[in-house]
Amino acid sequence: MRFWRDSGGGGSGGGRDLNGGGTPCGQVRVLVVGDSGVGKSSLVHLILKGSAIARPPQTIGCAVDVKHITYGSPGSSSNSINSIKGDAERNFFVELWDVSGHERYKECRSLFYSQINGVIFVYDLSQRKTKTNLNKWAVEVAESGTFSAPLGSGGPGGLPVPYLVIANKVDIAPRDGKRVSSGNLVDVARQWVEKQGLLPSSEELPLAESFPGNSGLLTAAKVARYDKEALVKFFRMLIRRRYFSNELPAPSPWSLTPREDTILPVETTNDDDLFQRKSYAGQSYKYSGVTPLPAQRNLTPPPTLYPQQPMSSSSENYRYHRFSSSAIPDASSSRTNRADINI
Ligand SMILES: Nc1nc2c(ncn2[C@@H]2O[C@H](COP(=O)(O)OP(=O)(O)OP(=O)(O)O)[C@@H](O)[C@H]2O)c(=O)[nH]1
């Protein structure tokens, strides 16, 4: 069975001429987790391609895509050894590990929780249970994962890396107490099961145990609405933590507020907290720009190679740690039709 998919495109990683031939300096790994059907793959597609995907196939195991991102200021010299710590613009890859939320992969998905720099938790605004379930996801990742550049204190479930909570499907979120149907198979099935009384209605689920940091980014992956700037800030913060942590402390990324004009419209709901965005994550989990503590778990320490070594444009240096797109099998067989879901 194949677990990986490499998009090989999307204007991101894979090619050698990124950013005018610039040499990638390194990579950060971001897990994308949440219940099946909340729209993780749709979101990843949107982040990579900038457009919505009509019918995402269900993820088998895990799909890996790579986004290219720059860090630093354009136009500065990149030849000096010091410039890596300074303002030269550098290329990085953000690996997005889109882990299937389907139960059938529960036993094996910890395989993918390796050397994680950050986590994106996704839930479905129209299915409140998917939000309360985020805690389970956090515990699972925290307990079975290994982490790169871990934080000194834990987030939800003890998660030791920065995270972002994304509330997807804002386009069909309940308004005025009424639920809007998305029409997609997973949602229809879930609503049918709830109606039969086989599951508590997600509308009735208590929010008391909801995920720490009720705020989150609002997205509607299906109609290509998301806060690109906030996502990029999150990715850059992960890069900074991993590769530039001995620079002067930067302002807390958790306190960065996305630009007002990129904020999705606030909709009226019976659950106001879902629609307020104040920070990227729980208050108890602020990253304050301090140098990360040594690895807390069974970790390979994050490589310090790239930040410290002189850069060269030789092809050897183009390879970067832990990810080689050539090592990743063909994408096409890693997914299957959503119609295959067993409900
Ligand atoms: N209305 C609406 N539907 C969405 C949105 N995002 C995703 N969907 C739909 O939700 C369904 C599930 O989307 P996926 O992206 O495959 O969900 P997933 O979380 O990756 O699911 P798994 O692979 O099973 O873990 C698809 O039919 C999508 O078209 C959204 O923002 N709004």
The ligand as a MOL file (V3000), in Angstrom:
LIG
                    3D

  0  0  0     0  0            999 V3000
M  V30 BEGIN CTAB
M  V30 COUNTS 32 34 0 0 0
M  V30 BEGIN ATOM
M  V30 1 N -19.2480 22.9560 1.6510 0
M  V30 2 C -17.9580 22.6900 1.8100 0
M  V30 3 N -17.4910 21.4610 1.5490 0
M  V30 4 C -16.1860 21.2230 1.7100 0
M  V30 5 C -15.2860 22.2280 2.1400 0
M  V30 6 N -14.0510 21.6930 2.2070 0
M  V30 7 C -14.1750 20.4220 1.8220 0
M  V30 8 N -15.4510 20.1270 1.5160 0
M  V30 9 C -16.0000 18.8490 1.0690 0
M  V30 10 O -15.8960 17.9340 2.1270 0
M  V30 11 C -15.6240 16.6340 1.6090 0
M  V30 12 C -14.4000 16.0680 2.2800 0
M  V30 13 O -13.2660 16.8300 1.9090 0
M  V30 14 P -11.7760 16.2740 2.0240 0
M  V30 15 O -10.8740 17.3960 1.7200 0
M  V30 16 O -11.5720 15.0530 1.2330 0
M  V30 17 O -11.7450 15.8770 3.5800 0
M  V30 18 P -10.5700 15.1950 4.3960 0
M  V30 19 O -10.5750 15.8340 5.7240 0
M  V30 20 O -9.2860 15.2470 3.6500 0
M  V30 21 O -11.0680 13.6920 4.5230 0
M  V30 22 P -10.2270 12.3490 4.7480 0
M  V30 23 O -9.3260 12.1730 3.5720 0
M  V30 24 O -11.2670 11.2640 4.8270 0
M  V30 25 O -9.4900 12.4930 6.0470 0
M  V30 26 C -15.4710 16.7920 0.1060 0
M  V30 27 O -16.6910 16.4620 -0.5080 0
M  V30 28 C -15.1940 18.2730 -0.0660 0
M  V30 29 O -15.6180 18.7770 -1.3220 0
M  V30 30 C -15.8150 23.5310 2.4120 0
M  V30 31 O -15.1270 24.4670 2.7710 0
M  V30 32 N -17.1620 23.7010 2.2360 0
M  V30 END ATOM
M  V30 BEGIN BOND
M  V30 1 1 1 2
M  V30 2 2 2 3
M  V30 3 1 2 32
M  V30 4 1 3 4
M  V30 5 2 4 5
M  V30 6 1 4 8
M  V30 7 1 5 6
M  V30 8 1 5 30
M  V30 9 2 6 7
M  V30 10 1 7 8
M  V30 11 1 8 9
M  V30 12 1 9 10
M  V30 13 1 9 28
M  V30 14 1 10 11
M  V30 15 1 11 12
M  V30 16 1 11 26
M  V30 17 1 12 13
M  V30 18 1 13 14
M  V30 19 2 14 15
M  V30 20 1 14 16
M  V30 21 1 14 17
M  V30 22 1 17 18
M  V30 23 2 18 19
M  V30 24 1 18 20
M  V30 25 1 18 21
M  V30 26 1 21 22
M  V30 27 2 22 23
M  V30 28 1 22 24
M  V30 29 1 22 25
M  V30 30 1 26 27
M  V30 31 1 26 28
M  V30 32 1 28 29
M  V30 33 2 30 31
M  V30 34 1 30 32
M  V30 END BOND
M  V30 END CTAB
M  END
